[in-house]
C-alpha cells in the first residue's frame, strides 16, 4: 500500500472513534434529560438523515477538490456538532450536525481509495478500512461506555482549572469534552493526506442539475448486473447493522441484566467479530470471487434470530476467571455468539463493498458512486430505525423484535441470491468485473 493510504486510515480511525463514543455519550445525555426510550434510536436516525437528504450534492462536493481537504472540512463540521451538544443543544440536533459532516466525509473517504489504488488492491484496502472502522467502533463504544461510568466520570469532573468555569458538570458532558479531542486528532491527520492527482471535470453547482445527475447515477448503478447485487447487499447490511446496535443494547438489558455502560461493551463485541470477518475476507476473497459469499448473509440473519431465545436464566450459575477477571458462563456464551454474528457480517460485506466501489468507479466517478451507495444504505438505516422506534414506542417484546429482524434479514438475502442466480442464467455477470455494461 502507498504511504498516503495509512494516513487516510489513521484519519478515518480517529474520526469514527469519536462518532461512536459520542453516540454512547448522547444516549447517556438523553437518559439524563429523562427522554422516552423510543427517542434513543432517533439519535442514529438524525445522524444518517443527512446521508439521504444530501446524497445528490455530496458526490459533486467530494470530487470538486482534493479529497484530503474535503475530509478536513467535513471533520470540522463534526467538531461543531460535538461542541454544540456540550453547550446545551438538544442531543438529537447536535448529533444531526455530526451526521451532516459524516455524510460529506464518506464519499471522500471511500472515493480516495479508488484514486490511490489499483482495482486488485480494493478488497484488501476495504479489509483495512472496514477493519479499522470496526476497530474504532469497538474502542469508541468501549470508550463511550467507560467515560459515562460513574468512577471514570467522577475522576474527570474532579479536575479543576483555576479561575476557569468550564460548565462541565455531568458525566455525559465530561465524556463529550474528551471525545472532541478525537475529532481534533483526526483533523491533524487530515492535514497530511496527500493529493492523489485525480481531477474531475468542473462539478455542477445548480441544485436541480445535481439532482438529475444523481438520479442518472442511481439508475446506472441499479441497472448494472453486478452493481445491483452488491448495492442491495450493502444497503441491507448497513440498515441491519445500525438497528442491531440498539437491539443489542435492549437485549443486553432484558436477557443479561446489563446497564448502558456494560451493554455498550457488547456492541463492541459484535464489532470485534466484524473486524475478524473483514480481515478474513480481505486475505481470502479476491474481487472476482466476491459474489460467492452471499450465503453468509443468510446465516447471519438466522443467528440473530436465535438471540431471541437466549436468556441468562437458562445457563448454570458458573463461570471462569481469566486474567483476574471473573466472567459468568452466560456472558461467555453471549460474547462468543455475538462475535460469530459480527464475523459473518464482516466476511460478507467487505467483498461486496469492494465490488460496489469498483463497479461505481468503472461506471461513473468515485465521489458520485459513493454518494449513490450512501443514499441507499442510509435510506435503509432510516427505514429500519423508524420501524424499530415504532416497535419500541408500542412496547413490543424485544424477543419479537429480534425474531422479526432476523427473519427479515435472512429472507432479504435469499431474495438477493435468487436475483443474482437469475442474472447469471441470462448472462455471466461475474465476467463483467472490470467492464462497463452501458
C-alpha positions in Angstrom: 0.0 0.0 0.0 1.1 3.6 -0.7 2.2 5.6 2.4 -0.7 8.0 1.9 -3.1 5.1 2.4 -2.1 4.7 6.1 -2.6 8.5 6.8 -6.2 8.1 5.4 -6.7 5.1 7.7 -5.5 7.0 10.7 -7.8 10.0 10.0 -10.7 7.6 9.5 -10.0 5.7 12.7 -10.0 8.7 15.0 -13.0 10.4 13.3 -15.0 7.2 13.5 -13.8 6.5 17.1 -15.2 9.9 18.1 -18.5 9.3 16.3 -19.2 6.0 18.1 -18.1 7.3 21.5 -20.3 10.3 21.0 -23.3 8.1 20.3 -23.0 6.4 23.8 -22.5 9.8 25.5 -25.5 11.2 23.7 -27.6 8.2 24.8 -26.5 8.9 28.4 -27.4 12.6 27.9 -30.9 11.6 26.7 -31.3 9.5 29.8 -30.2 12.4 32.0 -32.8 14.5 30.3 -35.4 11.8 31.0 -36.2 11.4 27.3 -38.5 8.4 26.4 -37.0 5.1 25.3 -38.2 5.5 21.7 -36.1 8.6 21.3 -32.8 6.7 21.6 -32.8 5.1 18.1 -33.7 8.5 16.7 -30.1 9.6 17.5 -28.9 7.3 14.8 -31.8 8.4 12.6 -30.9 12.1 12.9 -27.3 11.2 12.2 -28.0 9.4 8.9 -30.7 11.7 7.7 -28.0 13.9 6.0 -26.7 10.9 4.0 -30.1 10.7 2.3 -31.0 14.4 2.0 -27.6 15.4 0.8 -26.9 12.4 -1.4 -27.3 14.3 -4.7 -24.8 17.0 -3.6 -22.0 15.4 -1.6 -20.6 13.4 -4.5 -20.0 16.6 -6.5 -18.6 18.3 -3.4 -16.2 15.3 -2.8 -15.0 15.5 -6.5 -14.7 19.3 -6.5 -11.3 19.5 -4.6 -8.6 17.1 -3.3 -10.3 14.6 -1.0 -7.9 15.2 1.9 -9.2 18.8 2.0 -12.8 17.6 1.8 -12.1 15.3 4.8 -10.6 18.2 6.8 -13.6 20.5 6.2 -16.2 17.8 7.0 -14.4 16.6 10.1 -14.5 20.3 11.3 -18.3 20.2 10.9 -18.3 17.1 13.2 -16.4 19.1 15.8 -19.0 21.8 15.7 -21.8 19.3 16.3 -19.9 17.7 19.2 -19.2 21.1 20.9 -22.8 22.2 20.3 -24.0 19.2 22.3 -21.6 20.2 25.1 -23.0 23.7 25.1 -26.7 22.7 25.6 -28.0 21.9 22.1 -30.5 19.0 22.2 -28.6 15.7 21.6 -30.8 14.9 18.5 -30.0 18.2 16.8 -26.3 18.2 17.7 -25.8 14.6 16.5 -27.6 15.6 13.3 -24.8 18.2 12.7 -22.2 15.5 13.3 -24.2 13.3 10.7 -24.1 16.3 8.3 -20.3 16.3 8.4 -20.1 12.5 8.2 -22.4 12.4 5.1 -20.0 14.7 3.2 -16.9 12.9 4.7 -17.9 9.5 3.4 -17.6 10.0 -0.4 -14.1 11.4 0.1 -13.0 8.7 2.4 -14.0 5.8 0.1 -13.5 7.7 -3.2 -9.9 8.4 -2.5 -9.2 4.6 -2.3 -10.2 4.2 -6.0 -8.0 7.1 -6.9 -5.0 5.9 -4.9 -5.1 2.2 -5.5 -5.5 -0.3 -8.5 -8.7 -2.5 -8.6 -6.8 -5.6 -7.4 -5.9 -3.8 -4.2 -9.5 -2.7 -3.4 -10.6 -5.8 -1.4 -7.5 -5.6 0.7 -8.0 -1.9 1.1 -11.6 -2.3 2.1 -10.5 -5.0 4.6 -8.2 -2.4 6.1 -10.7 0.4 6.2 -13.6 -1.8 7.4 -11.3 -3.5 9.9 -10.0 -0.1 11.3 -13.5 1.4 11.2 -14.8 -1.6 13.1 -11.9 -1.3 15.5 -12.8 2.3 16.0 -16.4 1.2 16.7 -15.1 -1.3 19.3 -12.9 1.2 21.0 -15.3 4.1 20.5 -18.2 2.2 22.1 -16.0 1.0 24.9 -14.6 4.5 25.4 -18.1 6.0 25.4 -19.2 3.4 28.0 -16.1 3.9 30.1 -16.4 7.7 30.0 -20.0 7.7 31.3 -19.1 5.2 34.0 -19.5 7.0 37.4 -16.0 6.1 38.6 -14.3 7.5 35.4 -16.6 10.5 35.0 -16.1 11.3 38.7 -12.4 11.4 38.3 -12.8 13.6 35.2 -15.1 16.0 36.9 -12.7 16.3 39.8 -10.2 18.1 37.6 -10.3 21.9 38.3 -8.9 24.6 36.2 -8.0 27.7 38.3 -10.2 30.7 37.5 -11.9 28.9 34.6 -15.5 27.7 34.8 -15.8 25.0 32.1 -19.5 24.5 32.6 -18.9 20.7 32.5 -20.8 19.4 35.5 -22.2 15.9 34.5 -20.8 12.6 33.3 -22.1 12.9 29.7 -20.6 16.4 29.4 -17.2 15.3 30.7 -17.4 12.4 28.1 -18.2 14.8 25.2 -15.3 17.1 26.1 -12.9 14.2 25.9 -14.5 12.9 22.7 -14.0 16.3 21.0 -10.2 15.5 21.3 -10.7 12.5 19.0 -12.0 14.8 16.2 -9.1 17.1 16.7 -6.6 14.2 16.3 -8.4 13.2 13.1 -8.1 16.8 11.8 -4.3 16.6 12.3 -4.1 13.5 10.1 -6.4 15.1 7.5 -3.9 17.9 7.1 -1.3 15.3 5.9 -3.4 13.3 3.4 -1.6 13.6 0.0 -3.2 14.9 -3.2 -3.7 11.8 -5.4 -3.6 13.9 -8.5 -7.0 12.8 -9.6 -9.0 15.6 -11.2 -12.6 15.5 -12.4 -14.4 17.8 -14.9 -15.8 21.0 -13.4 -18.6 20.0 -10.9 -22.1 21.2 -11.5 -23.4 23.6 -8.9 -27.0 24.0 -10.0 -29.1 22.0 -7.4 -31.7 20.8 -9.9 -29.0 19.6 -12.3 -27.2 17.9 -9.5 -30.4 16.0 -8.6 -30.9 15.0 -12.2 -27.2 13.8 -12.4 -27.6 11.9 -9.2 -30.8 10.2 -10.5 -28.9 9.1 -13.6 -26.1 7.7 -11.5 -28.7 6.0 -9.3 -30.3 4.3 -12.3 -27.0 3.3 -13.8 -25.8 1.5 -10.6 -29.1 -0.3 -10.0 -29.3 -1.5 -13.7 -25.8 -2.8 -13.7 -25.9 -6.6 -13.1 -23.1 -6.5 -10.6 -23.9 -3.1 -9.1 -27.5 -4.0 -8.2 -26.4 -7.1 -6.3 -23.6 -5.5 -4.3 -25.7 -2.4 -3.7 -28.6 -4.5 -2.4 -26.3 -6.4 0.0 -24.6 -3.3 1.4 -27.9 -1.5 1.7 -29.3 -4.4 3.7 -26.2 -4.7 5.8 -25.9 -1.1 6.9 -29.6 -0.8 7.7 -29.4 -4.1 9.7 -26.2 -3.1 11.4 -27.5 0.3 12.6 -30.6 -1.4 14.1 -28.6 -4.2 15.6 -26.6 -1.6 17.7 -29.8 -0.7 19.5 -31.2 -4.2 19.6 -28.1 -5.5 21.3 -28.4 -2.7 24.0 -32.0 -3.6 24.6 -31.3 -7.4 24.5 -28.4 -6.9 27.0 -30.8 -5.2 29.4 -33.6 -7.8 29.2 -31.7 -11.1 28.6 -28.5 -10.4 30.6 -29.5 -7.6 33.1 -26.8 -5.2 31.9 -27.0 -1.4 32.2 -26.0 1.0 29.4 -22.3 1.2 30.3 -21.9 -2.6 30.3 -24.3 -3.2 27.4 -22.2 -0.8 25.2 -19.3 -3.3 25.6 -21.5 -6.0 23.9 -21.8 -3.6 20.9 -18.0 -3.6 20.8 -18.0 -7.4 20.9 -20.2 -7.6 17.7 -17.8 -5.0 16.1 -14.8 -7.2 17.1 -16.5 -10.1 15.2 -17.0 -7.8 12.1 -13.3 -6.8 12.2 -12.3 -10.5 12.3 -14.6 -11.3 9.4 -13.3 -8.3 7.5 -9.7 -9.4 7.9 -10.5 -12.9 6.8 -12.4 -11.6 3.7 -9.5 -9.3 2.8 -7.0 -12.1 2.9 -9.1 -14.9 1.4 -11.6 -13.5 -1.1 -10.4 -11.9 -4.3 -12.6 -9.4 -6.1 -13.7 -11.9 -8.8 -15.0 -14.3 -6.1 -16.8 -11.7 -4.1 -20.3 -12.9 -5.0 -19.5 -16.4 -3.6 -20.0 -15.2 0.0 -23.8 -14.3 -0.3 -24.9 -17.3 1.8 -23.1 -15.9 4.8 -25.7 -13.1 4.9 -28.5 -15.7 5.3 -26.6 -17.4 8.1 -26.1 -14.1 9.9 -29.9 -13.4 9.8 -30.7 -16.8 11.2 -28.1 -16.5 14.1 -29.5 -13.1 15.0 -32.9 -14.7 15.2 -31.5 -17.2 17.8 -30.7 -14.3 20.2 -34.4 -14.1 20.9 -34.3 -17.5 22.7 -31.2 -16.8 24.8 -31.6 -15.9 28.5 -29.2 -16.0 31.4 -31.7 -17.9 33.5 -31.2 -20.9 31.2 -27.5 -21.1 31.9 -25.9 -22.7 35.1 -24.5 -20.1 37.5 -20.9 -20.9 37.0 -18.0 -19.1 35.3 -14.3 -18.7 34.6 -11.6 -16.4 35.9 -9.3 -15.0 33.1 -6.5 -12.6 33.9 -8.0 -12.0 37.3 -11.5 -11.1 35.9 -14.4 -13.4 36.7 -16.9 -13.9 33.8 -20.1 -15.9 34.2 -20.8 -18.7 31.8 -23.9 -16.9 30.4 -21.7 -13.9 29.5 -19.0 -16.1 27.9 -21.7 -17.8 25.6 -23.3 -14.4 24.8 -19.9 -12.9 23.8 -18.9 -15.9 21.6 -22.4 -15.8 19.9 -22.1 -12.1 19.2 -18.5 -12.4 17.8 -19.8 -15.1 15.4 -22.7 -12.9 14.2 -20.3 -10.0 13.7 -17.8 -12.3 11.9 -20.3 -13.4 9.4 -21.4 -9.8 8.8 -17.8 -8.6 8.2 -16.9 -11.6 6.0 -19.8 -11.0 3.5 -19.9 -7.2 3.5 -16.2 -6.4 2.8 -16.1 -8.1 -0.7 -19.5 -6.6 -1.5 -18.3 -3.2 -0.6 -15.1 -3.6 -2.7 -17.1 -4.8 -5.7 -19.6 -1.9 -5.4 -16.8 0.6 -5.3 -15.1 -0.9 -8.3 -18.3 -1.0 -10.4 -19.1 2.5 -9.4 -15.6 3.7 -10.4 -16.0 1.9 -13.8 -19.4 3.3 -14.5 -19.1 6.9 -13.1 -16.8 9.0 -10.8 -15.7 7.8 -7.4 -17.5 10.5 -5.4 -20.8 10.1 -7.3 -20.8 6.3 -6.9 -20.2 6.5 -3.2 -22.9 9.1 -2.8 -25.4 6.7 -4.5 -24.2 4.0 -2.2 -24.6 6.2 0.9 -28.1 7.2 -0.2 -29.3 3.7 -0.5 -27.6 2.4 2.6 -28.8 5.2 4.8 -32.3 5.2 3.4 -32.3 1.6 4.7 -30.9 2.7 8.0 -33.7 5.3 8.3 -36.4 2.9 7.4 -35.2 0.2 9.8 -34.6 2.6 12.7 -38.0 4.2 12.2 -39.6 0.7 12.3 -37.6 -0.2 15.4 -38.6 3.1 17.2 -42.2 2.4 16.4 -42.0 -1.2 17.8 -40.3 0.1 21.0 -42.8 3.0 21.2 -45.7 0.5 21.4 -43.8 -1.7 23.9 -43.3 -4.7 21.6 -41.4 -7.5 23.4 -37.7 -7.4 22.4 -37.8 -11.1 21.6 -40.5 -10.4 18.9 -38.4 -7.6 17.6 -35.3 -9.8 17.3 -37.2 -12.6 15.5 -38.8 -10.1 13.1 -35.4 -8.6 12.4 -33.6 -11.9 11.9 -36.2 -13.4 9.6 -36.3 -10.2 7.5 -32.5 -10.2 7.0 -32.3 -13.8 6.1 -35.3 -13.5 3.8 -33.9 -10.5 2.0 -30.6 -12.2 1.5 -32.3 -15.2 -0.1 -34.2 -12.9 -2.5 -30.9 -11.2 -3.4 -29.3 -14.6 -4.1 -32.2 -15.6 -6.3 -31.8 -12.3 -8.2 -28.1 -13.0 -8.8 -28.8 -16.5 -9.9 -31.3 -15.1 -12.5 -28.7 -12.6 -13.7 -26.2 -15.5 -14.1 -28.8 -17.5 -16.2 -29.3 -14.6 -18.5 -25.7 -13.6 -18.7 -22.3 -14.3 -17.0 -22.5 -11.2 -14.9 -19.4 -12.1 -12.9 -17.4 -11.7 -16.1 -18.4 -8.1 -16.0 -15.9 -7.3 -13.2 -13.7 -4.5 -14.6 -16.0 -3.8 -17.6 -18.9 -1.5 -18.2 -22.3 -2.8 -19.3 -23.5 0.5 -20.6 
